[in-house]
Amino acid sequence: MNDETIYSHEDTLRMLDSFFRDEGEWWDGFYADKEKGIPFFRDCPDENLVECFSGGNIAPGRVLELGCGGGRNAVYMAQQGCKVDAVDISQTAVDWGMERKAAHQVEVNFTCGNIFDLELTPGSYDLIYDSGCFHHIYPHRRASYLELLDRALTPGGYFGLTCFAAGSMGAEITDWEVYRQRRMRGGLGFTEEQLKTFFGNYENIQFRRMRQTEQSENLFGEAFLWTALFRKR
Ligand SMILES: C[S@@+](CC[C@H](N)C(=O)[O-])C[C@H]1O[C@@H](n2cnc3c(N)ncnc32)[C@H](O)[C@@H]1O
């Protein structure tokens, strides 16, 4: 019973987490069949991420990838010369990432865990990258997410994001409705204004729709996603 006593803000957040499904278990089921034709299961990096590196916006450095899934972007960043820590709540996803890093013969430090349980050294990353994780984060954890960015990024460090664009993809429900329904219905869609407000303390370097890519390009790109690059001041 003592487990259920609320002493701190973190205890309140943990109580709210408990209203929802076990994320690790759910995502393990999602990744169980790697052949099911999910676009982001293909072993190719995000087009915006490639543009950032090839266009010189981002130089190789220390990277943290949040919700790395099967590791396609983590492997790409390692190939660019980055020192990559990549975390995902699904062990099945992390195992896939390990297979890919071996196949590509690169070094990536994969960890299975919740991004909010990470023990982070302050100012230790030049880039934090999130492709498709943020729209699965429960609204009560959004402030924790921002704290994570603030703590882990070095001054002048970058935060790269791709997430559902409201009106094109993602649940069109308010944050309050998430708690009435006790589910996120596959992830939340965000407006440009919402995202620029959430990350308003950061300098916005780029904000656009992801470019829809062709299968032949070997790049991931879906036009129903926003892609954004922010910089810590
Ligand atoms: C849409 S998938 C994207 C995967 C990968 N970034 C990609 O684009 O290939 C979202 C990922 O976020 C992970 N995830 C969701 N909530 C998480 C959390 N709280 N901590 C760590 N990973 C999480 C899921 O397990 C899943 O792999």
The ligand as a Gaussian input file, in Angstrom:
#p B3LYP/6-31G(d) Opt

LIG

0 1
 C        6.681000       5.139000     -33.783000
 S        7.954000       4.216000     -32.994000
 C        9.391000       4.944000     -33.763000
 C       10.619000       4.098000     -33.649000
 C       11.891000       4.680000     -34.250000
 N       12.203000       5.978000     -33.709000
 C       11.788000       4.790000     -35.758000
 O       11.406000       5.854000     -36.239000
 O       12.070000       3.795000     -36.426000
 C        7.981000       4.918000     -31.358000
 C        8.979000       4.260000     -30.448000
 O        9.007000       4.931000     -29.199000
 C        9.184000       3.965000     -28.176000
 N        8.692000       4.549000     -26.913000
 C        7.445000       5.000000     -26.638000
 N        7.389000       5.514000     -25.387000
 C        8.639000       5.382000     -24.870000
 C        9.233000       5.713000     -23.615000
 N        8.510000       6.292000     -22.638000
 N       10.534000       5.441000     -23.418000
 C       11.274000       4.831000     -24.385000
 N       10.770000       4.497000     -25.600000
 C        9.469000       4.762000     -25.840000
 C        8.397000       2.746000     -28.658000
 O        8.805000       1.549000     -28.072000
 C        8.678000       2.791000     -30.161000
 O        9.791000       2.005000     -30.508000

